[in-house]
């Protein structure tokens, strides 16, 4: 069980850093994907010998290709890197905000997943976890829910991109099911990270959100695929 490998994007801080640490504790060799080599190296040193820094900018196809060429075998991919470019509602948002959100949160996930598929196909138990958001749920956006007040249309670019990510998760899961893949989306909850301004004052422990990702990364072969889960393991409605 100690020859398993994992890749976590956006792994030098926040939820990604905690996911990487937990997977290393589970015996994985963990590639920590970060845009900045120095930050990635320092984060890997903090985790220990099982962590490997990997320069990876999910918005740069050349960087993705170079990173994929360095990883021959992979059991778990956690697409954690994401941005929230604005808290604005749609009527106050611009095209550039949406382009930035989609470039990282959707296109970046597509590029990284497809680039690392050859390595994942070498695994007997390939797992893909896409870190989404409970605020992307269309159901929760229109009725009472445990994560936020419906009827507040802020962070339109971020939420729309995560809704698109949810569909991408489902499509990948459907296409890869016969090959033994488990592909699921995670709503980690509001956490004390840099993603949302002010979240560090009101958000929960990032380590708690990371546990949900690790749970999905360790799913058994009869586990679910093509589904959306909250950090505590309960289903999230699309």
C-alpha positions as CSV (number, residue, x, y, z in Angstrom):
1,X,0.0,0.0,0.0
2,X,3.0,2.3,0.3
3,X,3.8,2.5,-3.4
4,X,0.7,4.6,-4.2
5,X,1.1,8.0,-5.8
6,X,-1.1,11.1,-5.8
7,X,-1.1,14.6,-7.3
8,X,-2.7,17.6,-5.6
9,X,-2.9,20.8,-7.6
10,X,-2.8,24.1,-5.7
11,X,-1.1,22.2,-2.9
12,X,1.2,24.8,-1.3
13,X,-1.5,26.3,1.0
14,X,-5.1,26.0,2.2
15,X,-7.2,22.9,1.7
16,X,-4.7,21.6,-0.9
17,X,-1.8,21.7,1.6
18,X,-3.9,19.7,4.1
19,X,-5.0,17.2,1.4
20,X,-1.4,16.6,0.5
21,X,-0.4,16.1,4.1
22,X,-3.2,13.6,4.8
23,X,-2.5,11.6,1.7
24,X,1.2,11.5,2.6
25,X,0.2,10.2,6.1
26,X,-1.8,7.5,4.3
27,X,1.3,6.3,2.7
28,X,1.1,8.0,-0.7
29,X,4.0,9.6,-2.5
30,X,2.4,13.0,-3.1
31,X,3.2,15.4,-5.9
32,X,2.4,18.9,-4.8
33,X,1.5,20.9,-7.8
34,X,2.2,24.6,-7.4
35,X,2.9,27.5,-9.7
36,X,5.8,28.8,-7.6
37,X,8.8,26.4,-7.3
38,X,10.0,27.9,-4.0
39,X,6.6,27.8,-2.3
40,X,6.1,24.2,-3.5
41,X,9.5,23.2,-2.2
42,X,8.9,24.7,1.2
43,X,5.5,23.1,1.5
44,X,6.9,19.7,0.5
45,X,9.7,20.0,3.1
46,X,7.1,20.7,5.8
47,X,5.2,17.5,5.0
48,X,8.3,15.3,4.8
49,X,9.9,12.7,2.6
50,X,6.7,11.5,0.9
51,X,6.0,14.9,-0.6
52,X,7.4,15.9,-4.0
53,X,7.2,19.5,-5.3
54,X,6.0,19.8,-8.9
55,X,5.8,23.0,-10.8
56,X,2.4,23.1,-12.4
57,X,0.4,26.1,-13.6
58,X,-3.0,24.7,-14.6
59,X,-3.7,27.6,-16.9
60,X,-0.5,27.0,-18.9
61,X,-0.7,24.0,-21.3
62,X,3.1,23.9,-21.6
63,X,3.5,23.7,-17.8
64,X,0.8,21.0,-17.6
65,X,2.6,18.9,-20.3
66,X,6.0,19.3,-18.6
67,X,4.5,18.2,-15.3
68,X,2.7,15.2,-16.8
69,X,6.0,14.1,-18.4
70,X,7.5,13.8,-14.9
71,X,4.9,11.5,-13.4
72,X,4.9,8.0,-14.9
73,X,2.4,6.4,-12.5
74,X,-0.5,8.0,-10.6
75,X,-3.3,6.6,-8.4
76,X,-5.1,9.7,-7.3
77,X,-5.6,13.1,-8.9
78,X,-7.0,15.9,-6.7
79,X,-7.9,18.9,-8.8
80,X,-7.9,21.5,-6.0
81,X,-6.4,24.6,-7.7
82,X,-9.1,27.3,-8.0
83,X,-9.8,31.0,-7.9
84,X,-12.6,33.3,-7.0
85,X,-11.8,36.5,-9.0
86,X,-14.8,38.5,-7.7
87,X,-17.6,38.6,-5.2
88,X,-19.8,40.5,-7.7
89,X,-23.3,39.4,-8.9
90,X,-23.8,38.8,-12.6
91,X,-25.1,42.3,-13.3
92,X,-21.8,43.7,-12.0
93,X,-19.5,41.2,-13.5
94,X,-17.4,41.4,-16.6
95,X,-16.3,39.0,-19.2
96,X,-12.7,39.0,-17.9
97,X,-13.8,37.8,-14.5
98,X,-15.7,34.9,-16.1
99,X,-12.7,34.1,-18.4
100,X,-10.3,33.9,-15.4
101,X,-12.6,31.8,-13.4
102,X,-13.3,29.3,-16.2
103,X,-9.6,29.2,-17.2
104,X,-8.6,27.9,-13.8
105,X,-11.7,26.2,-12.4
106,X,-12.9,24.4,-15.6
107,X,-10.4,24.5,-18.4
108,X,-7.4,23.9,-16.1
109,X,-9.2,20.8,-14.6
110,X,-9.9,19.5,-18.1
111,X,-6.2,20.0,-19.2
112,X,-4.7,18.5,-16.1
113,X,-7.1,15.5,-16.0
114,X,-6.6,14.6,-19.6
115,X,-2.8,15.1,-19.4
116,X,-2.5,12.7,-16.5
117,X,-4.9,10.1,-17.8
118,X,-2.1,7.9,-19.2
119,X,-0.5,7.8,-15.7
120,X,-3.8,7.2,-14.0
121,X,-4.6,4.3,-16.4
122,X,-1.6,2.5,-15.0
123,X,-3.3,2.3,-11.6
124,X,-5.5,-0.6,-10.5
125,X,-7.7,1.8,-8.6
126,X,-7.6,5.3,-10.2
127,X,-9.4,8.1,-8.4
128,X,-10.1,11.7,-9.4
129,X,-11.5,14.3,-7.0
130,X,-12.6,17.7,-8.2
131,X,-12.8,20.3,-5.5
132,X,-16.0,22.2,-6.3
133,X,-18.3,24.4,-4.0
134,X,-21.7,24.0,-2.4
135,X,-22.5,27.4,-3.8
136,X,-22.5,25.8,-7.3
137,X,-25.4,23.6,-6.5
138,X,-28.5,24.8,-8.5
139,X,-30.7,23.1,-6.0
140,X,-29.1,24.8,-3.0
141,X,-29.1,28.1,-4.8
142,X,-32.9,28.1,-5.0
143,X,-34.0,26.7,-1.6
144,X,-32.7,26.5,2.0
145,X,-29.5,24.7,2.4
146,X,-26.8,24.1,5.0
147,X,-24.0,26.2,3.4
148,X,-25.4,29.7,2.4
149,X,-28.5,31.8,2.1
150,X,-30.2,31.3,-1.3
151,X,-31.2,34.3,-3.3
152,X,-27.8,36.0,-2.9
153,X,-26.2,36.0,-6.4
154,X,-22.7,37.1,-5.4
155,X,-19.5,35.5,-6.7
156,X,-21.2,34.8,-10.0
157,X,-18.1,34.0,-12.0
158,X,-16.8,31.5,-9.4
159,X,-20.1,29.8,-8.8
160,X,-20.9,29.5,-12.5
161,X,-17.5,28.0,-13.2
162,X,-17.9,25.5,-10.4
163,X,-21.3,24.5,-11.8
164,X,-19.6,23.8,-15.1
165,X,-16.9,21.8,-13.2
166,X,-19.7,19.6,-11.7
167,X,-20.9,18.7,-15.2
168,X,-17.3,18.0,-16.3
169,X,-16.9,15.7,-13.3
170,X,-20.0,13.8,-14.3
171,X,-19.0,13.5,-18.0
172,X,-15.5,12.2,-17.0
173,X,-17.0,9.8,-14.6
174,X,-19.4,8.4,-17.3
175,X,-16.6,8.1,-19.9
176,X,-14.1,6.5,-17.5
177,X,-16.4,4.2,-15.5
178,X,-15.6,1.1,-17.5
179,X,-11.9,1.6,-16.8
180,X,-12.4,1.4,-13.1
181,X,-12.1,5.2,-12.4
182,X,-14.0,6.9,-9.6
183,X,-14.5,10.5,-10.4
184,X,-16.4,12.7,-7.9
185,X,-16.8,16.4,-6.9
186,X,-16.4,17.7,-3.4
187,X,-18.0,20.7,-1.6
188,X,-15.4,21.4,1.1
189,X,-17.5,24.1,2.9
190,X,-16.4,27.7,3.7
191,X,-12.9,27.5,5.0
192,X,-10.4,29.9,6.5
193,X,-8.4,30.3,3.3
194,X,-7.4,33.0,0.9
195,X,-10.1,32.0,-1.6
196,X,-12.8,34.4,-0.3
197,X,-12.0,37.8,1.2
198,X,-12.8,37.7,4.9
199,X,-13.1,33.9,5.0
200,X,-10.2,33.5,7.4
201,X,-12.2,35.2,10.1
202,X,-15.4,33.2,9.6
203,X,-14.4,30.0,7.8
204,X,-13.9,26.6,9.3
205,X,-10.7,24.6,9.6
206,X,-9.3,23.8,6.1
207,X,-8.2,20.4,7.4
208,X,-11.8,19.5,8.0
209,X,-12.6,20.2,4.3
210,X,-9.5,18.2,3.2
211,X,-10.9,15.1,5.0
212,X,-13.7,15.0,2.5
213,X,-11.2,14.9,-0.4
214,X,-9.2,12.2,1.2
215,X,-12.3,10.1,1.7
216,X,-13.1,10.3,-2.0
217,X,-9.5,9.5,-2.9
218,X,-9.6,6.3,-0.9
219,X,-12.9,5.0,-2.2
220,X,-13.2,1.2,-2.5
221,X,-13.8,-0.3,-5.9
222,X,-17.5,-0.6,-5.2
223,X,-17.7,3.1,-4.2
224,X,-19.7,5.8,-6.0
225,X,-18.6,7.7,-9.1
226,X,-20.1,10.7,-10.9
227,X,-21.5,12.2,-7.7
228,X,-21.2,15.4,-5.6
229,X,-20.5,15.2,-1.9
230,X,-20.1,17.6,1.0
231,X,-17.0,17.5,3.2
232,X,-18.9,15.4,5.8
233,X,-19.7,12.6,3.2
234,X,-23.3,13.6,2.7
235,X,-24.6,14.0,-0.9
236,X,-24.9,17.4,-2.4
237,X,-27.8,18.0,-4.9
238,X,-26.7,19.1,-8.4
